[in-house]
Amino acid sequence: MAAKQEIYDASSIKTLEGLDPVRRRPGMYTNTVDPNHIIQEVIDNGADECLSGYADTIRVTIHADQSVSVEDNGRGIPVDQHPVKKRPAIEVILTTLHAGGKFEGKSYSFSGGLHGVGVSVTNALSTRLEATVKRGGAQWSIAFESGYLASELVRDDVKVGQKNTGTKVRMWPDPKYFDTPKINRKGLEHLLRSKAVLLPGTHVHLEVEGADGNIEKIEWHYEDGLKDHLSDLIGDKETACPIYVDRRFYEPETNGGEFTEGEGAEWALTWATEGSGVGESYVNLIPTVNGGTHLNGFRTAITESIRVFAEQHNLLPRAVKLSPEDVWQKACYLLSTRIQEPQFQGQTKERLSSREAARLVGAMFKDPFDLWLNEHVEEGKAIAQLAIRAAAERLKQGKKAQIKAQGSLGTLPGKLADCKERNYELNELFLVEGDSAGGSAKQARNRATQAILPLRGKILNTFEASKDVVLTCEATHNIVVSIGVDPHKPDAEVDLSGLRYGKIIIMTDADVDGAHIKALLAGFFYTHYRRLVEAGHIFVAEPPLYRADVPAHGKYKQRRTVYCLDDRELTVARDKAVAEGVNPEKIKVQRFKGLGEMNAPQLYETTMNPDTRRVMPLFVEPGCEEETKAIFLKCLGKKEAQARREWIERDGNMADADI
């Protein structure tokens, strides 16, 4: 019997206009736990004005009706007609995704991002938003409801001086888009305090209106706040040395023009003698709670400096080599990085992915820190001894947890290029598609901590297979033996003490076959190694599909290489270069058909280097267990073959597949 044919013609194609995509999928654009992030988007705009030197005051008010207003004394959002949209610029900014003044770098040298969706998302997810602008000696007002224009832009009958400028935005967050409509007061205060810390001389105010009419007022103002802020984070912890505070920003005339003038970093740094360290990182005042390439570069530079210092002063015992984790685990830090055109993973901007940031921060930090260590030798020795004790403990634990390469699981596979480090927490196992890519990965890897296991062809679909069947397939058998954990025991009894790698990273080609292998491996770990998934040990690498070589132009004195994850990123890179005056015909694009086409340095930089790679954790989102299982059944279930075929026939046209 033929499958039912549904009508599929031009009328089936739906488009989401204006801010509809935000309202349909708010989680793609903001953090929906509470309204704090859409408030932060407006605060960030005021902070960008302060960062660029046009404002020195930010005032936030939580009103009694739980609306929030944010006011700054910057230049004021433009209110003149947009040359293309033929609408007031402020209306375009508040109702159009990817519209803003930060794309070309003319209005802002440094800002929190280039997405251009921030304040428009705030508008989309608010029941009402009112904006007032003081600019050019006049005051203007405009209002929106649920993202739609409610009151046209009008000039108020208010006299203001030419120098009295700024923007005030009041928003009423829509409760239906958030897990809780309540504003996280503690989180908001922390954000505002951090803005004052990172913007020396700026006055940041918070006012909270009570139901009884009383107003609680808090003000933050620092001339040099990094040290004080880090001291608050450290609390009562004893430290090995005084807090080291410094800042370095790039000057092309003395540094060869490698980066852009004004790019650089400032930091506060010390080490706790007991317990673990604490820290925060920022990019253009945006808190990067999940770190990123700037923090990786900071950590790498610190490790190298401490390692060299320890060697110069003969502090290292025989056979002890310091790892980044040894040096970093007790570090207490604040890192504020300033870079042009930062790239973040996701609109919530919680992790920086700009590859050049690692090199920038390392270049700015290392020489001053080396000098500081050699000027403070006793403090340097105290820091080094903390790292040496951590390394000794790591080696001790490594000897206790003997590598379980023998026994019931069998001997290690011959294809496995193992690493030397014995502490599994530092080790990484890459499951690489194909022998060719495996060869490049073996050349590119850090032999101390990175192991490579090439997988030839597609593994067996083990999603519903018995655990005995797993060992009959050569590929899955090799994975089991390499990992060192027996999958035969029930999940509740699985012993992870034999785990040989802290991170197991699936690394496949960025094509259809690679996606299929990725799905098969995800099903394998979901079924047979759920404990590893839940413990956060499984990751998926995101290799680039394209390499774009852009000729020297403008601020870029040399030809540069931009790696793009997919077609969307390639389009953005091209459009950006063309907007900067590059002839599009001179942009050379290479499409990687597979990992094997990359040479070892390219593969390491894009996919294996912890400082610059992109890897995503494999996990089951809380509350989505049934949905996750249903997806796996649809894609890999043996009894679902007919339903899967009908699904592909019905919705296959929606797939973005390059076959």
VEXDREN-2710 file (C-alpha; in Angstrom, 1 decimal):
% VEXDREN-2710
k/r/px/py/pz
1/MET/0.0/0.0/0.0
2/ALA/1.5/3.4/-1.0
3/ALA/2.2/5.9/1.7
4/LYS/-0.2/8.7/2.0
5/GLN/0.8/11.7/-0.2
6/GLU/0.5/15.0/1.6
7/ILE/0.3/18.3/-0.4
8/TYR/3.7/19.8/-0.8
9/ASP/3.9/23.0/-2.9
10/ALA/4.7/26.7/-2.5
11/SER/1.9/27.1/0.1
12/SER/3.8/24.6/2.4
13/ILE/6.7/27.0/2.7
14/LYS/6.4/29.1/5.9
15/THR/8.6/32.1/6.8
16/LEU/9.0/33.7/10.1
17/GLU/9.0/37.4/9.9
18/GLY/10.4/40.1/12.2
19/LEU/10.9/38.8/15.7
20/ASP/8.7/35.6/15.3
21/PRO/11.8/33.3/15.3
22/VAL/12.6/34.6/18.8
23/ARG/9.1/34.0/20.2
24/ARG/9.0/30.6/18.5
25/ARG/12.4/29.4/19.9
26/PRO/13.4/31.8/22.7
27/GLY/16.0/29.4/24.0
28/MET/18.0/29.8/20.8
29/TYR/18.5/33.5/21.5
30/THR/18.6/33.9/25.3
31/ASN/18.8/32.1/28.6
32/THR/15.2/31.4/29.6
33/VAL/15.7/30.4/33.2
34/ASP/14.8/33.9/34.3
35/PRO/14.6/37.4/32.7
36/ASN/18.1/38.4/33.7
37/HIS/19.7/37.8/30.3
38/ILE/17.3/40.0/28.4
39/ILE/17.9/42.7/31.0
40/GLN/21.7/42.2/30.5
41/GLU/21.4/42.8/26.8
42/VAL/20.2/46.3/27.5
43/ILE/22.8/46.8/30.2
44/ASP/25.5/45.6/27.8
45/ASN/24.5/48.4/25.3
46/GLY/25.1/51.0/28.0
47/ALA/28.3/49.3/29.0
48/ASP/29.5/49.5/25.4
49/GLU/28.9/53.2/25.4
50/CYS/31.0/53.5/28.6
51/LEU/33.7/51.2/27.1
52/SER/33.9/53.5/24.0
53/GLY/34.2/56.6/26.2
54/TYR/30.8/58.1/25.5
55/ALA/29.2/57.5/28.9
56/ASP/30.1/57.2/32.5
57/THR/26.9/56.3/34.2
58/ILE/24.5/53.3/34.1
59/ARG/21.4/53.3/36.2
60/VAL/19.1/50.2/36.6
61/THR/15.8/50.3/38.4
62/ILE/13.6/47.3/39.4
63/HIS/10.2/48.9/39.6
64/ALA/7.4/47.8/42.0
65/ASP/5.5/46.2/39.2
66/GLN/8.6/44.0/38.3
67/SER/9.4/46.0/35.2
68/VAL/13.0/47.0/34.8
69/SER/14.5/50.2/33.3
70/VAL/18.1/50.7/32.2
71/GLU/19.4/54.2/31.6
72/ASP/22.8/55.4/30.4
73/ASN/24.2/58.9/29.5
74/GLY/25.7/57.8/26.2
75/ARG/25.1/59.2/22.8
76/GLY/21.5/57.9/22.6
77/ILE/20.2/55.4/20.0
78/PRO/19.9/57.1/16.6
79/VAL/16.3/58.3/15.8
80/ASP/16.8/59.5/12.2
81/GLN/15.4/57.6/9.2
82/HIS/17.2/54.4/8.3
83/PRO/18.4/54.8/4.6
84/VAL/17.1/51.3/3.6
85/LYS/14.3/50.5/5.9
86/LYS/12.8/54.0/5.7
87/ARG/11.9/53.8/9.4
88/PRO/13.4/55.4/12.5
89/ALA/16.7/53.7/13.3
90/ILE/15.6/53.0/16.9
91/GLU/12.6/51.1/15.5
92/VAL/14.7/49.1/13.2
93/ILE/17.1/48.2/16.0
94/LEU/14.3/47.1/18.3
95/THR/12.3/45.1/15.8
96/THR/14.9/43.6/13.4
97/LEU/17.3/40.7/14.1
98/HIS/20.9/41.3/13.1
99/ALA/20.5/45.1/13.1
100/GLY/22.9/47.2/15.1
101/GLY/25.8/49.6/15.1
102/LYS/28.6/47.2/15.9
103/PHE/29.1/45.4/12.6
104/GLU/31.5/47.7/10.8
105/GLY/33.5/48.9/13.9
106/LYS/32.9/52.6/13.1
107/SER/30.6/53.4/16.0
108/TYR/32.2/51.0/18.4
109/SER/35.8/49.9/18.5
110/PHE/35.0/47.2/21.0
111/SER/31.7/45.7/22.0
112/GLY/30.2/42.6/23.4
113/GLY/29.4/40.9/20.1
114/LEU/28.3/41.3/16.5
115/HIS/25.1/39.3/16.5
116/GLY/22.9/42.4/16.4
117/VAL/20.0/40.5/18.0
118/GLY/20.4/41.5/21.7
119/VAL/18.0/44.3/22.4
120/SER/15.6/43.1/19.7
121/VAL/15.3/39.8/21.7
122/THR/14.5/41.8/24.8
123/ASN/11.7/43.5/22.9
124/ALA/10.4/40.2/21.5
125/LEU/10.2/38.6/25.0
126/SER/8.6/41.6/26.8
127/THR/4.9/42.3/27.1
128/ARG/5.8/45.9/26.8
129/LEU/8.9/47.9/26.1
130/GLU/9.3/51.7/26.2
131/ALA/12.4/53.6/25.0
132/THR/13.3/57.2/25.6
133/VAL/16.2/58.9/23.8
134/LYS/17.9/62.2/24.5
135/ARG/19.8/63.3/21.5
136/GLY/20.5/66.5/19.6
137/GLY/18.8/68.7/22.1
138/ALA/15.5/66.8/22.0
139/GLN/13.8/63.9/23.7
140/TRP/12.1/61.1/21.8
141/SER/9.8/58.3/22.9
142/ILE/8.7/55.0/21.3
143/ALA/6.8/52.0/22.7
144/PHE/6.2/48.3/21.7
145/GLU/3.9/45.5/22.9
146/SER/5.1/41.9/22.5
147/GLY/7.7/43.1/20.1
148/TYR/5.2/45.0/17.8
149/LEU/5.1/48.8/17.4
150/ALA/2.5/50.2/19.8
151/SER/3.4/53.9/19.7
152/GLU/5.2/55.6/16.8
153/LEU/8.4/57.5/17.5
154/VAL/7.5/61.0/18.7
155/ARG/9.4/64.0/19.8
156/ASP/8.4/64.8/23.4
157/ASP/7.6/68.3/24.5
158/VAL/10.6/68.4/26.8
159/LYS/13.6/70.7/26.5
160/VAL/17.0/69.1/27.0
161/GLY/20.5/70.6/26.5
162/GLN/22.7/69.6/23.6
163/LYS/25.0/67.8/26.1
164/ASN/22.2/66.0/27.9
165/THR/22.2/62.7/25.9
166/GLY/21.4/59.1/26.6
167/THR/19.0/56.2/26.3
168/LYS/16.4/54.8/28.8
169/VAL/14.7/51.5/28.1
170/ARG/12.0/50.1/30.3
171/MET/10.8/46.5/29.8
172/TRP/8.2/44.3/31.2
173/PRO/9.5/40.7/30.7
174/ASP/6.8/38.3/29.5
175/PRO/6.5/35.5/32.2
176/LYS/5.4/32.8/29.7
177/TYR/8.9/32.7/28.1
178/PHE/10.8/32.0/31.4
179/ASP/11.0/29.2/33.9
180/THR/10.5/31.8/36.6
181/PRO/9.4/35.4/36.0
182/LYS/11.3/36.5/39.1
183/ILE/14.5/38.5/38.5
184/ASN/17.6/37.0/40.0
185/ARG/18.5/39.9/42.3
186/LYS/21.9/38.4/43.4
187/GLY/22.9/37.7/39.8
188/LEU/21.9/41.2/38.6
189/GLU/23.9/42.8/41.4
190/HIS/26.9/40.6/40.6
191/LEU/26.7/41.7/36.9
192/LEU/26.4/45.4/37.7
193/ARG/29.3/45.2/40.2
194/SER/31.4/43.5/37.5
195/LYS/30.6/46.3/35.0
196/ALA/31.8/48.9/37.5
197/VAL/35.0/46.8/38.3
198/LEU/35.8/46.4/34.6
199/LEU/34.9/50.0/33.7
200/PRO/37.2/52.2/35.9
201/GLY/35.6/55.5/36.7
202/THR/32.0/54.4/35.7
203/HIS/29.2/55.0/38.2
204/VAL/26.8/52.0/38.2
205/HIS/23.5/52.4/40.2
206/LEU/20.8/49.9/41.2
207/GLU/17.5/51.1/42.6
208/VAL/14.8/48.7/43.9
209/GLU/11.3/50.1/44.4
210/GLY/9.5/48.5/47.3
211/ALA/5.7/47.9/47.5
212/ASP/5.6/50.4/50.3
213/GLY/7.1/53.2/48.2
214/ASN/10.6/53.0/49.7
215/ILE/13.6/52.8/47.3
216/GLU/16.7/50.8/48.1
217/LYS/19.8/52.3/46.4
218/ILE/23.2/50.7/45.7
219/GLU/26.1/52.3/43.9
220/TRP/29.3/50.8/42.6
221/HIS/32.3/52.9/41.5
222/TYR/35.9/51.9/41.3
223/GLU/39.0/53.6/40.0
224/ASP/40.8/50.3/40.0
225/GLY/38.5/47.4/41.0
226/LEU/40.1/44.2/39.7
227/LYS/42.1/43.6/42.9
228/ASP/39.1/44.4/45.2
229/HIS/36.8/42.2/43.2
230/LEU/39.1/39.2/43.3
231/SER/39.7/39.7/47.0
232/ASP/35.9/39.4/47.5
233/LEU/35.8/36.2/45.4
234/ILE/38.7/34.6/47.4
235/GLY/37.1/35.4/50.7
236/ASP/38.9/33.9/53.6
237/LYS/41.1/31.6/51.6
238/GLU/44.8/31.9/52.4
239/THR/46.9/32.8/49.3
240/ALA/50.5/32.0/48.3
241/CYS/51.3/35.5/47.1
242/PRO/49.8/39.0/46.9
243/ILE/47.4/39.6/44.1
244/TYR/49.3/40.4/40.9
245/VAL/47.4/43.1/38.8
246/ASP/48.5/44.3/35.4
247/ARG/47.1/45.3/32.0
248/ARG/48.6/45.3/28.5
249/PHE/46.9/46.6/25.3
250/TYR/48.3/46.4/21.8
251/GLU/50.3/49.2/20.2
252/PRO/50.9/48.4/16.5
253/GLU/53.8/50.9/16.1
254/THR/55.8/48.9/18.7
255/ASN/54.5/45.4/18.1
256/GLY/54.4/44.9/14.3
257/GLY/50.7/45.3/13.7
258/GLU/49.8/41.7/14.4
259/PHE/46.7/42.6/16.3
260/THR/44.4/45.7/16.4
261/GLU/45.3/48.8/18.4
262/GLY/43.6/48.7/21.8
263/GLU/43.2/44.9/21.8
264/GLY/44.6/43.2/24.9
265/ALA/43.8/42.2/28.4
266/GLU/43.9/43.1/32.1
267/TRP/44.1/40.6/34.9
268/ALA/44.3/40.0/38.7
269/LEU/46.0/36.7/39.7
270/THR/47.0/34.8/42.8
271/TRP/46.9/31.2/44.1
272/ALA/45.0/29.6/47.0
273/THR/47.2/27.5/49.3
274/GLU/44.3/25.1/50.2
275/GLY/41.2/24.0/48.3
276/SER/40.4/24.9/44.7
277/GLY/40.8/28.3/43.0
278/VAL/38.1/30.7/41.8
279/GLY/37.9/32.9/38.8
280/GLU/35.9/34.9/36.3
281/SER/36.6/35.9/32.7
282/TYR/35.2/38.6/30.5
283/VAL/35.3/39.6/26.8
284/ASN/34.5/43.3/26.1
285/LEU/32.7/43.3/29.5
286/ILE/30.6/40.3/28.7
287/PRO/30.9/37.5/31.3
288/THR/32.1/34.3/29.7
289/VAL/30.9/31.8/32.4
290/ASN/32.1/28.9/30.3
291/GLY/35.5/30.4/29.4
292/GLY/36.8/30.0/25.9
293/THR/39.9/30.7/23.8
294/HIS/40.9/33.8/25.8
295/LEU/40.9/31.8/29.0
296/ASN/42.7/28.9/27.4
297/GLY/45.5/31.3/26.2
298/PHE/45.7/32.7/29.7
299/ARG/46.1/29.3/31.2
300/THR/48.6/28.1/28.7
301/ALA/50.8/31.2/29.2
302/ILE/50.6/30.8/33.0
303/THR/51.6/27.1/32.8
304/GLU/54.6/27.8/30.5
305/SER/55.8/30.6/32.7
306/ILE/55.6/28.6/35.9
307/ARG/57.2/25.6/34.2
308/VAL/60.2/27.6/33.0
309/PHE/60.5/29.4/36.4
310/ALA/60.6/26.0/38.2
311/GLU/63.2/24.7/35.8
312/GLN/65.4/27.8/36.1
313/HIS/65.4/27.5/39.9
314/ASN/65.9/23.7/40.0
315/LEU/62.6/23.2/41.8
316/LEU/61.4/20.2/39.8
317/PRO/62.0/16.7/41.2
318/ARG/63.2/14.1/38.7
319/ALA/60.5/12.7/36.4
320/VAL/58.0/15.4/37.5
321/LYS/56.6/17.5/34.6
322/LEU/54.0/20.2/35.4
323/SER/50.7/19.9/33.5
324/PRO/48.3/22.8/33.0
325/GLU/46.0/21.3/35.6
326/ASP/48.7/21.2/38.2
327/VAL/49.3/24.9/37.8
328/TRP/45.7/25.9/37.4
329/GLN/43.8/24.0/40.0
330/LYS/44.4/26.6/42.8
331/ALA/44.6/29.7/40.6
332/CYS/42.4/32.6/41.6
333/TYR/42.0/35.0/38.7
334/LEU/40.0/37.8/37.0
335/LEU/40.7/38.1/33.2
336/SER/39.2/40.9/31.2
337/THR/39.9/40.7/27.5
338/ARG/39.3/43.4/24.9
339/ILE/39.2/42.2/21.3
340/GLN/37.6/43.4/18.1
341/GLU/34.7/41.4/16.6
342/PRO/34.6/38.6/19.1
343/GLN/32.9/35.3/18.1
344/PHE/30.9/33.5/20.7
345/GLN/29.4/30.0/20.8
346/GLY/25.7/30.9/20.8
347/GLN/23.8/34.1/21.3
348/THR/24.1/33.8/25.1
349/LYS/27.8/34.5/24.7
350/GLU/28.9/32.3/27.5
351/ARG/32.0/30.9/25.7
352/LEU/34.4/32.7/23.4
353/SER/35.4/30.8/20.2
354/SER/37.7/33.5/18.5
355/ARG/40.9/31.5/17.8
356/GLU/43.1/34.6/17.7
357/ALA/42.2/35.4/21.3
358/ALA/44.4/32.6/22.7
359/ARG/47.4/34.0/21.0
360/LEU/46.5/37.6/21.9
361/VAL/46.1/37.0/25.6
362/GLY/49.3/34.8/25.7
363/ALA/51.3/37.5/24.0
364/MET/50.0/40.2/26.3
365/PHE/50.4/38.3/29.5
366/LYS/53.5/36.1/29.3
367/ASP/56.3/38.6/29.2
368/PRO/54.9/40.8/32.0
369/PHE/54.3/37.7/34.2
370/ASP/57.8/36.3/33.5
371/LEU/59.1/39.6/34.7
372/TRP/56.9/39.6/37.8
373/LEU/58.0/36.1/38.7
374/ASN/61.7/37.0/38.5
375/GLU/61.1/40.2/40.5
376/HIS/59.2/38.3/43.2
377/VAL/61.3/35.1/43.4
378/GLU/60.0/33.9/46.8
379/GLU/56.4/34.3/45.7
380/GLY/57.2/32.6/42.5
381/LYS/58.7/29.6/44.4
382/ALA/55.6/29.4/46.6
383/ILE/53.4/29.2/43.4
384/ALA/55.7/26.6/41.8
385/GLN/55.7/24.4/44.9
386/LEU/51.9/24.3/44.9
387/ALA/52.0/23.1/41.3
388/ILE/54.8/20.6/42.1
389/ARG/52.8/19.1/45.0
390/ALA/49.8/18.8/42.7
391/ALA/51.9/17.0/40.1
392/ALA/53.4/14.6/42.7
393/GLU/49.9/13.7/43.9
394/ARG/48.8/13.2/40.4
395/LEU/51.6/10.8/39.7
396/LYS/50.9/9.0/43.0
397/GLN/47.3/8.5/42.1
398/GLY/48.3/7.4/38.6
399/LYS/50.4/4.6/40.0
400/LYS/47.6/3.5/42.3
401/ALA/45.1/3.3/39.5
402/GLN/47.1/0.9/37.3
403/ILE/46.2/1.0/33.7
404/LYS/43.7/-1.8/33.1
405/ALA/44.8/-2.7/29.7
406/GLN/45.0/-6.4/30.5
407/GLY/42.5/-8.7/32.0
408/SER/38.9/-9.5/31.0
409/LEU/38.7/-6.8/28.5
410/GLY/41.8/-8.0/26.5
411/THR/44.9/-6.3/25.3
412/LEU/44.9/-2.8/23.9
413/PRO/44.2/-2.7/20.1
414/GLY/47.2/-2.3/17.8
415/LYS/45.6/0.7/16.1
416/LEU/45.5/2.7/19.3
417/ALA/48.2/5.4/19.5
418/ASP/48.1/5.8/23.3
419/CYS/49.3/8.8/25.4
420/LYS/52.0/8.8/28.1
421/GLU/50.1/10.6/30.9
422/ARG/48.8/8.3/33.7
423/ASN/46.3/10.6/35.2
424/TYR/43.1/9.8/33.3
425/GLU/41.6/13.2/34.1
426/LEU/44.2/14.9/31.8
427/ASN/43.9/12.3/29.0
428/GLU/41.8/12.5/25.9
429/LEU/40.9/9.7/23.5
430/PHE/39.9/10.7/20.0
431/LEU/37.7/8.3/18.1
432/VAL/38.6/9.3/14.6
433/GLU/36.8/8.4/11.4
434/GLY/39.1/6.7/8.9
435/ASP/42.7/5.7/8.8
436/SER/43.7/8.7/6.8
437/ALA/42.4/11.2/9.4
438/GLY/43.8/8.9/12.1
439/GLY/47.2/9.4/10.5
440/SER/46.9/13.2/10.5
441/ALA/45.6/13.1/14.1
442/LYS/48.5/11.0/15.3
443/GLN/50.9/13.5/13.8
444/ALA/49.0/16.5/15.2
445/ARG/48.3/15.2/18.7
446/ASN/50.0/16.1/22.0
447/ARG/51.6/12.7/22.7
448/ALA/51.6/13.3/26.5
449/THR/47.8/13.5/26.9
450/GLN/46.0/12.7/23.6
451/ALA/45.4/9.2/22.3
452/ILE/44.1/8.3/18.8
453/LEU/41.9/5.4/17.9
454/PRO/41.1/5.3/14.1
455/LEU/37.8/3.7/13.2
456/ARG/37.6/2.1/9.8
457/GLY/34.1/2.5/8.2
458/LYS/30.8/2.6/10.1
459/ILE/30.5/0.8/13.4
460/LEU/27.8/-1.7/14.1
461/ASN/24.4/-0.2/15.2
462/THR/24.5/-1.2/18.8
463/PHE/21.7/1.0/20.1
464/GLU/19.5/-2.1/20.8
465/ALA/22.2/-4.7/20.7
466/SER/23.1/-6.9/23.6
467/LYS/26.3/-6.1/25.4
468/ASP/27.8/-9.4/24.2
469/VAL/27.2/-8.3/20.6
470/VAL/29.3/-5.2/21.3
471/LEU/32.4/-7.2/21.6
472/THR/31.9/-9.1/18.3
473/CYS/32.3/-5.9/16.3
474/GLU/36.0/-5.0/16.0
475/ALA/35.4/-1.2/16.2
476/THR/33.2/-1.3/19.3
477/HIS/35.5/-4.0/20.9
478/ASN/38.5/-1.7/20.4
479/ILE/36.6/1.2/21.9
480/VAL/35.7/-0.9/25.0
481/VAL/39.2/-2.1/25.6
482/SER/40.7/1.3/25.0
483/ILE/38.3/3.0/27.4
484/GLY/39.1/0.4/30.1
485/VAL/35.5/0.2/31.5
486/ASP/33.5/-3.0/31.3
487/PRO/30.0/-2.4/29.8
488/HIS/28.7/-5.8/30.8
489/LYS/27.7/-4.8/34.3
490/PRO/24.4/-3.1/35.0
491/ASP/24.6/0.7/34.9
492/ALA/24.3/1.0/38.6
493/GLU/27.3/-1.3/39.1
494/VAL/29.5/0.0/36.3
495/ASP/32.9/0.7/37.8
496/LEU/34.6/3.8/36.4
497/SER/37.8/3.4/38.3
498/GLY/39.4/1.7/35.3
499/LEU/38.6/4.7/33.0
500/ARG/41.7/5.6/31.1
501/TYR/40.6/8.9/29.6
502/GLY/38.9/11.9/31.1
503/LYS/37.5/13.0/27.7
504/ILE/36.4/10.7/24.9
505/ILE/35.9/12.8/21.8
506/ILE/34.1/11.6/18.7
507/MET/35.8/13.2/15.7
508/THR/34.2/12.5/12.3
509/ASP/34.0/14.3/8.9
510/ALA/31.7/17.3/8.6
511/ASP/29.5/15.4/6.0
512/VAL/26.6/13.0/5.8
513/ASP/28.7/9.9/6.4
514/GLY/30.4/11.6/9.4
515/ALA/27.0/12.5/10.8
516/HIS/25.9/8.9/10.5
517/ILE/29.0/7.6/12.3
518/LYS/28.5/10.3/14.9
519/ALA/24.9/9.1/15.4
520/LEU/26.0/5.4/15.7
521/LEU/28.6/6.3/18.3
522/ALA/26.2/8.4/20.2
523/GLY/23.7/5.5/20.3
524/PHE/26.5/3.2/21.4
525/PHE/27.5/5.5/24.4
526/TYR/23.8/6.2/25.2
527/THR/23.0/2.5/25.5
528/HIS/26.2/0.9/26.8
529/TYR/28.0/3.7/28.6
530/ARG/25.3/5.9/30.1
531/ARG/27.4/6.4/33.2
532/LEU/30.1/7.9/31.1
533/VAL/27.6/10.3/29.4
534/GLU/26.1/11.3/32.8
535/ALA/29.5/11.9/34.2
536/GLY/30.4/14.3/31.4
537/HIS/33.2/12.2/29.8
538/ILE/31.8/12.1/26.2
539/PHE/32.3/14.9/23.7
540/VAL/31.8/15.6/20.0
541/ALA/34.3/17.5/18.0
542/GLU/33.1/20.1/15.5
543/PRO/35.7/20.3/12.6
544/PRO/35.3/23.0/10.1
545/LEU/33.9/22.4/6.6
546/TYR/35.6/25.3/5.0
547/ARG/38.9/27.2/5.1
548/ALA/38.7/30.8/3.7
549/ASP/41.9/32.6/2.8
550/VAL/41.3/36.4/3.0
551/PRO/43.9/38.7/1.5
552/ALA/45.5/41.5/3.5
553/HIS/43.3/44.6/3.8
554/GLY/42.6/47.5/6.2
555/LYS/43.8/46.7/9.7
556/TYR/44.9/43.2/8.6
557/LYS/48.5/43.6/7.4
558/GLN/48.8/39.9/6.3
559/ARG/46.7/37.3/4.6
560/ARG/44.6/35.6/7.2
561/THR/42.9/32.2/7.4
562/VAL/39.3/31.8/8.6
563/TYR/37.9/28.4/9.4
564/CYS/34.2/28.0/9.0
565/LEU/32.0/25.3/10.6
566/ASP/29.3/25.4/7.9
567/ASP/27.8/27.4/5.0
568/ARG/26.3/29.9/7.4
569/GLU/29.7/30.8/8.9
570/LEU/31.3/30.9/5.5
571/THR/28.6/33.4/4.3
572/VAL/29.2/35.6/7.4
573/ALA/33.0/35.5/6.8
574/ARG/32.7/36.4/3.2
575/ASP/30.1/39.2/3.8
576/LYS/32.3/40.6/6.5
577/ALA/35.4/40.7/4.3
578/VAL/33.5/42.2/1.4
579/ALA/32.1/44.9/3.7
580/GLU/35.7/45.7/4.7
581/GLY/36.6/46.3/1.1
582/VAL/37.9/42.8/0.0
583/ASN/37.3/41.8/-3.6
584/PRO/35.2/38.6/-3.2
585/GLU/37.0/37.0/-6.2
586/LYS/40.2/37.1/-4.2
587/ILE/38.8/35.2/-1.3
588/LYS/40.0/31.6/-1.8
589/VAL/37.8/28.9/-0.3
590/GLN/38.8/25.3/0.3
591/ARG/36.1/22.8/1.2
592/PHE/37.4/19.9/3.3
593/LYS/35.9/16.7/2.1
594/GLY/37.1/15.0/5.2
595/LEU/39.4/15.2/8.2
596/GLY/42.0/13.4/6.1
597/GLU/42.3/16.4/3.8
598/MET/43.7/18.5/6.6
599/ASN/47.4/18.5/7.3
600/ALA/48.5/17.9/10.9
601/PRO/48.8/21.6/11.9
602/GLN/45.4/22.5/10.5
603/LEU/43.7/19.5/12.3
604/TYR/45.4/20.4/15.5
605/GLU/44.5/24.1/15.4
606/THR/40.8/23.5/14.4
607/THR/39.8/20.3/16.2
608/MET/42.4/19.1/18.7
609/ASN/44.1/22.1/20.4
610/PRO/42.2/22.7/23.7
611/ASP/42.9/26.4/23.3
612/THR/41.2/26.8/19.9
613/ARG/39.1/23.8/19.1
614/ARG/35.3/23.4/19.3
615/VAL/34.0/20.4/21.1
616/MET/30.5/19.9/22.5
617/PRO/29.6/17.7/25.5
618/LEU/27.2/14.8/24.8
619/PHE/24.5/14.8/27.5
620/VAL/20.9/14.1/28.2
621/GLU/19.1/17.3/29.2
622/PRO/17.3/17.0/32.5
623/GLY/13.6/16.3/31.9
624/CYS/14.2/15.2/28.3
625/GLU/14.9/11.5/28.9
626/GLU/11.8/10.3/27.1
627/GLU/12.2/12.7/24.2
628/THR/15.9/11.7/23.8
629/LYS/15.0/8.0/23.8
630/ALA/12.3/8.6/21.2
631/ILE/14.8/10.4/18.9
632/PHE/17.2/7.5/19.2
633/LEU/14.5/5.0/18.5
634/LYS/13.4/6.9/15.5
635/CYS/16.9/7.2/14.1
636/LEU/18.5/3.8/15.2
637/GLY/15.7/1.5/16.3
638/LYS/15.5/-1.7/14.3
639/LYS/11.8/-2.0/14.7
640/GLU/11.3/1.5/13.5
641/ALA/12.7/0.9/9.9
642/GLN/9.3/1.4/8.2
643/ALA/8.4/4.4/10.3
644/ARG/11.9/5.8/9.6
645/ARG/11.5/5.4/5.9
646/GLU/8.1/7.2/6.0
647/TRP/9.6/10.0/8.1
648/ILE/12.5/10.4/5.6
649/GLU/10.1/10.4/2.6
650/ARG/7.8/12.9/4.3
651/ASP/10.4/15.3/5.9
652/GLY/13.6/14.5/4.1
653/ASN/13.4/17.6/2.1
654/MET/14.0/19.6/5.3
655/ALA/17.4/18.2/5.8
656/ASP/20.4/20.3/4.9
657/ALA/22.4/17.5/3.4
658/ASP/25.4/17.7/1.0
659/ILE/25.4/14.4/-0.8
END
